[in-house]
Amino acid sequence: MMFVCLPGVYAVRPDTEILLASLEAEHVPSGARVLDLGTGTGALAVAAAARGAAVTAVDVSRRALCSAFLNGLLRGRRIQVRRGDLFAPVRDRSFDLIVSNPPYIPAPGAPSATLGDRSRSWDAGPAGRDVLDRLCRQSRRMLAPGGVVLIAQSSVADVARTCTLLRRSGLRAEVVARSRGGFGPVMRGRAPWLEQQGLIGPGTREEDLVVVRGARE
């Protein structure tokens, strides 16, 4: 399925696709309140809206929000868009399902804030955890009873830590999807640095794309 993707917006990639498959496996009743954090093109938001959910898409990028709104409009689905950092634009609400494909690629410097620089869609600090840690710690308070959060990430960014932080927050956490594949262009370009940091073994050029599910009892 093709999506409008304005310049500087993270396009649909294999991590998006594995998260879409996990979303499809969830029971999302009509009228369910769904939050798509870091929506990008809005592919996940559109998929949830197609199942009758009331969807809110959040991103720091205006171009991403425009892309998400347009992709919903082109498919006859209305998506509410909000600009801001993680849960800030919706802090007074709760959701039945939260989906997020956040930045998770380790980077030697701080994420870029430059307009149109796509690197801010994937750069996530020296361990790749700058956004993941915050997401794991804050998700539970945004979930309604029985709610679920689905998070996509790479094995390079410490999947075990994601599960641990979700459990510490009071969620039941497990890996529900995993796909092995070669590094993308960004990870390949950083492979020598990743080796130096001890984040991958010598010569490693593959990663697991993983979806972690956290459930509020």
C-alpha positions in Angstrom: 0.0 0.0 0.0 1.4 3.4 -1.0 1.4 6.3 1.4 2.0 10.0 0.8 5.3 10.8 2.4 6.4 14.5 2.4 10.1 15.3 2.4 11.8 14.7 5.8 9.1 12.2 6.9 10.0 8.6 7.8 8.7 6.3 5.1 7.1 2.9 5.6 9.9 0.5 6.4 10.2 -3.1 7.6 9.8 -2.0 11.2 6.5 -0.3 10.3 5.4 -3.5 8.6 6.1 -5.7 11.5 4.3 -3.3 13.8 1.3 -3.2 11.4 1.1 -7.0 11.6 1.1 -6.9 15.4 -1.6 -4.2 15.3 -3.7 -6.5 13.0 -3.3 -9.3 15.6 -4.8 -7.1 18.3 -8.5 -7.0 19.1 -9.5 -3.4 18.2 -13.2 -2.9 18.6 -15.0 -0.2 16.8 -14.7 3.1 18.8 -11.6 2.0 20.6 -9.3 4.9 21.5 -6.0 4.5 19.7 -2.9 6.6 19.9 -0.1 6.5 17.3 3.0 8.1 18.7 5.6 9.2 16.2 3.1 8.7 13.4 5.3 9.5 10.4 3.2 8.7 7.3 0.3 7.7 9.5 0.4 4.1 8.2 -0.5 2.7 11.7 -3.1 5.4 12.3 -4.8 4.6 9.0 -4.8 0.8 9.8 -6.4 1.4 13.2 -8.9 3.9 11.8 -9.9 1.3 9.1 -11.0 -0.9 11.9 -13.3 1.7 13.3 -11.1 3.1 16.0 -11.0 6.7 17.1 -7.4 7.5 16.3 -5.1 10.3 17.4 -1.7 10.7 15.7 1.1 12.6 17.5 4.5 13.7 16.0 6.9 16.5 16.5 7.0 17.0 12.7 4.4 19.1 11.0 5.2 17.4 7.7 4.5 14.0 9.3 1.2 15.2 10.7 0.2 16.5 7.3 1.2 13.2 5.7 -0.8 11.3 8.2 -3.9 13.5 7.8 -3.7 13.3 4.0 -3.2 9.5 4.0 -6.3 9.1 6.2 -8.3 11.5 4.0 -7.3 9.6 0.8 -8.7 6.4 2.4 -11.8 8.0 3.8 -10.6 7.8 7.4 -10.5 10.8 9.8 -7.4 11.0 11.9 -7.0 13.5 14.7 -3.5 14.9 14.6 -1.6 16.6 17.4 1.9 18.1 17.4 4.2 17.6 20.3 6.7 15.4 22.2 5.5 12.0 23.1 2.4 12.2 25.4 2.5 15.9 26.0 -0.3 16.8 23.5 -2.7 14.2 25.0 -1.6 14.0 28.6 -5.1 14.4 30.0 -6.5 11.4 28.0 -6.3 7.7 28.1 -6.2 5.1 25.4 -7.2 1.5 24.7 -4.2 0.9 22.4 -0.9 2.8 21.9 1.3 2.0 19.0 4.7 3.5 18.4 7.7 3.1 16.1 10.0 5.5 17.9 13.6 6.5 17.0 15.9 3.7 18.3 19.1 3.8 16.3 22.2 4.6 18.4 23.9 7.8 17.4 27.1 9.5 18.6 25.4 12.9 18.9 22.1 14.4 19.9 19.1 14.0 17.6 18.8 16.7 15.0 16.1 19.3 15.3 16.6 20.6 11.8 13.5 21.0 9.7 13.4 18.4 7.0 16.3 16.3 8.5 15.0 12.8 8.5 17.6 11.7 11.0 15.5 12.9 13.9 13.1 10.0 12.9 15.7 7.4 13.9 18.6 8.9 15.9 18.1 8.1 19.6 21.3 8.9 21.5 24.4 6.8 22.3 22.4 3.7 23.3 19.4 4.2 21.1 17.2 4.6 24.2 16.5 8.3 24.4 12.9 7.9 23.4 12.4 4.3 24.3 13.1 4.8 28.0 10.6 7.6 28.3 8.0 5.7 26.3 8.3 2.7 28.5 8.1 4.7 31.7 5.1 6.8 30.7 2.9 4.4 28.8 1.1 2.8 31.7 -0.5 6.1 32.9 -1.8 6.7 29.4 -3.5 3.3 29.1 -7.1 2.6 30.1 -7.7 -0.6 32.2 -7.0 -3.5 29.9 -5.1 -1.3 27.5 -2.1 -2.4 25.4 1.0 -0.7 24.1 2.9 -2.0 21.1 6.5 -0.8 20.6 8.8 -1.5 17.6 12.5 -1.4 18.0 15.8 -3.1 17.0 17.6 -5.7 19.0 20.6 -3.3 18.9 18.7 -1.0 21.3 18.3 -3.6 24.1 15.0 -5.3 23.9 15.4 -6.8 27.4 15.5 -3.3 28.9 12.3 -2.3 27.2 10.5 -5.4 28.7 12.1 -4.6 32.1 11.0 -1.0 32.2 7.5 -1.8 31.1 7.2 -4.4 33.9 8.5 -2.0 36.4 5.8 0.4 35.4 3.2 -2.2 36.1 2.6 -3.7 32.7 2.8 -7.3 31.6 5.5 -7.3 28.8 6.5 -9.8 26.2 8.0 -9.9 22.7 5.2 -10.7 20.3 7.0 -10.4 16.9 10.5 -10.8 15.7 12.0 -10.6 12.2 15.7 -11.1 11.3 17.3 -9.1 8.5 20.3 -7.2 7.4 21.1 -3.7 8.6 19.5 -0.8 6.7 21.7 1.9 5.2 21.9 4.0 8.5 23.0 1.1 10.6 25.4 -0.2 8.0 27.1 3.2 7.9 27.4 3.3 11.7 28.5 -0.4 12.1 32.2 0.4 12.9 31.1 2.9 15.6 28.5 0.5 17.0 31.3 -2.1 17.3 33.5 0.4 19.1 30.7 1.1 21.6 30.1 -2.6 22.2 26.6 -2.5 20.9 27.2 -5.1 18.3 29.8 -7.9 17.9 32.6 -7.7 15.4 31.4 -8.1 11.9 27.7 -8.1 12.9 25.6 -6.7 10.1 22.1 -8.1 11.0 19.5 -7.2 13.5 16.2 -8.4 14.8 13.2 -6.1 14.4 11.0 -6.7 17.4 7.6 -5.7 18.7 7.2 -5.6 22.4 3.7 -5.7 23.9 2.8 -4.2 27.2 -0.6 -4.9 28.7 -2.3 -3.2 31.6 -4.2 -5.8 33.7 
